[in-house]
Amino acid sequence: MIERRKWKAARAVAALGFITALLLSVSTARAQSLTGRWAVNGRTLENGEQDKAIVDLKQDGSRLTGTIQSLGWSTSVKGTVEGTHFELFGSDWNDKKPFFVGDLLNGEIQGMQWGNKISARPTTAADDFPKLPYIDPPALRKISYNGLAKTPPMGWNSWNLFAEKVDDQTVRTMADAMISSGMRDAGYIYVNIDDTWEGTRDAQGNLGTNHKFPDMKALADYVHSKGLKIGIYSSPGPRTCGAYPASYGHEEQDAKMFAAWGIDYLKYDWCSAGSIYKNEQLQPIYQRMGDALQSTGRPIVYSLCEYGMGNVEKWGADVGGNLWRTTDDIRDEWDSMMFNIHKQVPTAPFAGPGHWNDPDMLEIGNGHMTDDEYRTHMGLWALTASPLLAGNDIRTMSDVTKSILLNKDVIAIDQDSLGKQASPVKSGDLETWIKPLADGSVAVGVVNLSASPASATVSAKDLGLSKVKKARDLWSHQDVQFKNGAYSGTVPSHGILMLRVSAR
Ligand code: GAL
């Protein structure tokens, strides 16, 4: 079973509500064992189908272990029990908080998952998931480069803020805002619809849209008419992470349909493919859709979403990928953002024009980090040549958010044609990241990881430059002077000092 974090997907699932908790009296409770198989009836999806999950638990005294398999995702869990009360954590998730807290009362589990009420009952045979026929993966071959994404893709994606609430109107108004805010002209070209657009398959196997997207072709035409490009989402498994129908067994058919709609970008998310294939089979499975996309003849950016599994950086480009996830889902929190960018460090040698490492989409402007932390988020994504996919509400963003996302000096570092991914050269509380640029100059970022402001010194020697001709602070947009081969500046807590330094 694939062990992985499905924070955003699962939170969206929970947000729409598993069945309401039964009101049972605590006074009648007595300690029972949680060991066994539990069935969770899921929410009603936007296409009218029903989500569900099977939870296998083993209780050993006060310790719990087990697995969760929902239609779209699965994970190993661990937890603790005290009397009737218990808590569950993802076994290998980077999260200190339990995702589920609840009680076993009178043979039923009831509790809160990410703040939403759920309940579960012992399974019966009828709860088993249908077994789908296994389709052999294709033989490996190298797919030629599609010529796209010569610099890291830039745009907007619906997931981080809207999750299941995205619809046609949201996408249209977001496209309008990409223009009025200046995002399009700054290079943010792709408007990407993430999970939850899907309807059901008809008798011919054609996948329709659900009521939120009445006419995908018309929506694509609208987005194109604004000088923007449009992206969509699917999975190589039978279901997406949000439990919607996905491309398993329909890869070519779906790719043709995407092309016919005018889609320019596909994010292809592993999700339930993990219930059919092993991690070792990631490469041929991603190759299958890479082939299908190229067979359409339409230029479509191919974004692999496999949470950094399977050493994807080593083969992502061979399957036709233009970018691939190096990490699990980002959250709008400093620790999560820094965890993701640090996890990306070993992949640096594999980034380059046409094929990029992806530490997940931006959270800038979503409200749970400070402005300095968001500047660091933008700065580090730019230094590491990561895709810049805004995840906030472009229609209502504040001036500070605009000044971060639209910082042309920082965007130029991300979009530099040399395509090098910065690595940290100095660790400690002041972490220094250096990125060589196409014109021979060097971008440097010094991140202050400590809780107080600190003075940072950047020396020409650290940058590999014999002498400095020009240095520009990329947040104040002012030129600064190196004295005796060094420049010192104050960096706020969790902030970033960013310079572009040239010797010529
Ligand atoms: C996750 C993915 C997220 C989002 C979500 C949709 O697996 O990492 O970025 O696409 O699924 O269900």
Residues whose N, C-alpha, C, O or C-beta is under 5 A from the ligand:
A	BS01	GAL	A9 W159 D194 D195 C241 G242 D269 D329
